[in-house]
Amino acid sequence: MAQENDAHLHEGRAAILAAITRTELERDDALVVLSQVARQLTTKTAVQAAAAAAGYEAFNFSFDKNLELYFDLRHGERDVAYIAKGWIDPGMRIAQTIALSKAPESGDPWLRELKEFCATNGIICSLTKRHGTIEVALECVLYSDGFNAATLGSSLDALRNCRRKVEAKQERALDSLIGPD
């Protein structure tokens, strides 16, 4: 069994080395790439394990030239957030975006209250106009050193609390347009 595993590992090493040779990367660049790929495998496994331990599912994995990893997160059937990490980032970003059907008025004290509420919960809140709607982005940064199921779960709880505040305001704004029942 050990010999079969050694042969299997050797085939994997040979395939990776052949792929690197085909890219014609300089030695130092090849070492950087190998290090980044090893880190991605480790981080990907950590995210999946932490999500599962916190009662979430990490799915829809992807990566690109800017992102080391991206996952959507769901709890049961409900998508709740995404988690992403850039290749050179020291940690991960957990976020969700909410599209508002009615834009808050400029100078609305609710905007300041929302940002303060989110900030005291470790959440960055920003608003962007996009395609005729207003998007509220709620984001939390978790450094890799402290990443585990507990920090992921508490960050998702904080995002949920901020989202509820946004949804409550949106509901009040829609009620004011429609009028009382």
N, C-alpha and C positions, 0 to 999 in steps of 0.2 A: 504494500500500500504506500509506504514512504517513497519507494522508487517511482511509482506512478505519479505521485504528487510532485516529486522533484522534476520529472519529465514534463508534467503539465506546466509547472512554474517556469521551467527553461523555455518552453514554447512561447509562453507569454512574454518573457524577457526578450526573446529573439524577435518576436513580432513588434514589440515596442521599439527596440533598437533599430530594426529595419525601417520602421516608419520614420524615425528621427533621421536616419541616414538619408532617406529619400527627400526630406525637406531641405537638406544641405544647410542646416543651422550651424552656426559657429558653436564650439564647445560650451562656452559660457551661456549662450542663449538656450542651448539644449538643456543645460542643467536648470535654468530658470523654469523652462516649460515643464520639465519632469517634476520639479518641486511644486509648481502650481497645480498640476494634475493630481499629484498625491494629496495636496491640501484640499482640493475640490472633493475628492473621494471621501476624505475624512469628514469634511464639513457637511457634505450631503448625507452621510450616515448619521451624523450628530443631529441634524435637523429632523430627519425622519424619525429617529428614536425619541427625541424630545417631544415632537408633535404627538406621537403615539402615546407616550407616557402622560401627556397633558390632556389626552382625550380628543385629539384632532388628527386629521389625516393630511399629510403633505402629498400633493399630487400635481400633475402638469409640470414636471421638472423640465427646465430648459437652461441654456447658457449661451452666451455669445461673446463677442470680442470685448465687451464692457463688463458683463456680468459673469461671475464665477458660478453663481447658481441663482435660480428663481424657482419658487414653488408657490402654488396657490394652497391655501389652508382652508379646510372645511371641518365643520362639526356636524356630524350626521349628514344630512342632505344640504345643509346651508353653507355656502361659501362665506367665510368670515374675514379673510385678509389675504395678503400675500407676504412672502418673505424673500428678500433678495440680498445678495452680497456681491460687490464688485471685486475684481481680481486683486486690487491693491488695498481694499478697505480693511480696517482692523476689526470690523464687526458686521452685523446684519441689520437691515432695515425691515421692520414689520409695519405694514401699512394697509389702509383701505381708502377707497375713494367713494364719495357720496355725491350724486348729481342732485342739485336742488331744482325743484320745479319753479320756484319763485325766488328771485334774488333778494337778499336783505337790502334794506335802504342804506345808502352811504351814511356813515355816522351812527348807525344803529348800535346802541349800547350792547346789544346781544353779541355782536361780533367780538368786542373787547372781552365780554364776560366768557364767551366760548373759548377764546384763545387763552385767557387766564386759567379757566377751569382745566383745559387740556394741559397747559404748561405745568400746573401743579401736580398733574398725574403723569408727567414725563412724556407727554405727547405733543408733537409739533403739529400745529394746525395752520393750513394755508388755503387760500381761496384763489381760483383761477377761472377766468372766462374761457369757455371752450365750446365751439359750435353752438352758440346761442344759449348755452346753459352755464350755470355756475357749478364748479366742482369743488368740493371740500376734500382736501387731502389730509388724512390723519396719519402721522408717522411716528414711530418709536425706534430708536437706535439701541441695539444690544451689542455690546462688545463680545467678541469671541470667547474671551477668558471667562466671562460670567454666564455663558449660554448654557441653559439646561431646561428641563421641563418646567421647573418652578418659575424661572424668569420668563419663559415663553408664555406660560399660562397667565401670569400676572400682567404681562404686557398686553395680551389679548383682552383681559378683563378691563384694563384701562382704556384700550381702544373702544371696547363695547360701551363703556360709560360715556365717552365723548360722543360716540355715534348716537346714543340715545338722546343726548342733549341737542344734537343737530336735528334729529328726527322730531323731537318734541317741538322745537321752534318751527320747523317746516309744517307740522300739523297745525300749530296755532296760526301760521301765516295763511294756510289754505282755508282754515275755518273763517278767518276774517274776510276772505274773498267770497266765500260761499254764503256766509251768514249763519245764524243759529238754526238748529233743526226745527 
